Amino acid sequence: MLNINSLPKAVEKSRMILYADDAVLIYSATTPLELNKILQRDVNLISDWYTYNRLTLNVKKTKIMFFATTTGFPESVCQEDRR
């Protein structure tokens, strides 16, 4: 039996909140570069956790949301990468 409660222990810097079948990563950064670096690392660790537990992450249901102060990151940081 899989214990989903171990999933938040997979991340290093972010805070993870679990609710029912949803998970939320929270991290506060001062620069877009820092935000990208930390979240990418933790998402990679979550992916490793899923692989280790023989699960798959439904990327179609995966979303990212940015919250910033009015003097926060420029709008371009929040746009999707369409490469």
Contacts in CASP RR format, 6 or more apart in sequence:
PFRMAT RR
TARGET T0000
AUTHOR 0000-0000-0000
METHOD contacts of the structure
MODEL  1
MLNINSLPKAVEKSRMILYADDAVLIYSATTPLELNKILQRDVNLISDWY
TYNRLTLNVKKTKIMFFATTTGFPESVCQEDRR
2 53 0 8 1.000
2 55 0 8 1.000
4 18 0 8 1.000
5 18 0 8 1.000
6 49 0 8 1.000
7 16 0 8 1.000
7 18 0 8 1.000
7 23 0 8 1.000
7 46 0 8 1.000
7 49 0 8 1.000
8 15 0 8 1.000
8 16 0 8 1.000
8 17 0 8 1.000
8 18 0 8 1.000
8 23 0 8 1.000
10 16 0 8 1.000
10 42 0 8 1.000
10 45 0 8 1.000
10 46 0 8 1.000
10 48 0 8 1.000
10 49 0 8 1.000
11 25 0 8 1.000
11 42 0 8 1.000
11 45 0 8 1.000
11 46 0 8 1.000
12 41 0 8 1.000
12 42 0 8 1.000
12 45 0 8 1.000
13 27 0 8 1.000
13 38 0 8 1.000
13 41 0 8 1.000
13 42 0 8 1.000
14 25 0 8 1.000
14 26 0 8 1.000
14 27 0 8 1.000
14 38 0 8 1.000
14 39 0 8 1.000
14 42 0 8 1.000
15 25 0 8 1.000
15 26 0 8 1.000
15 27 0 8 1.000
16 23 0 8 1.000
16 24 0 8 1.000
16 25 0 8 1.000
16 26 0 8 1.000
17 23 0 8 1.000
17 24 0 8 1.000
17 26 0 8 1.000
23 46 0 8 1.000
25 39 0 8 1.000
25 42 0 8 1.000
25 43 0 8 1.000
25 46 0 8 1.000
27 35 0 8 1.000
27 38 0 8 1.000
27 39 0 8 1.000
27 42 0 8 1.000
29 35 0 8 1.000
29 38 0 8 1.000
32 73 0 8 1.000
32 74 0 8 1.000
32 77 0 8 1.000
35 73 0 8 1.000
35 77 0 8 1.000
46 57 0 8 1.000
47 57 0 8 1.000
50 56 0 8 1.000
50 57 0 8 1.000
66 73 0 8 1.000
66 77 0 8 1.000
66 78 0 8 1.000
END
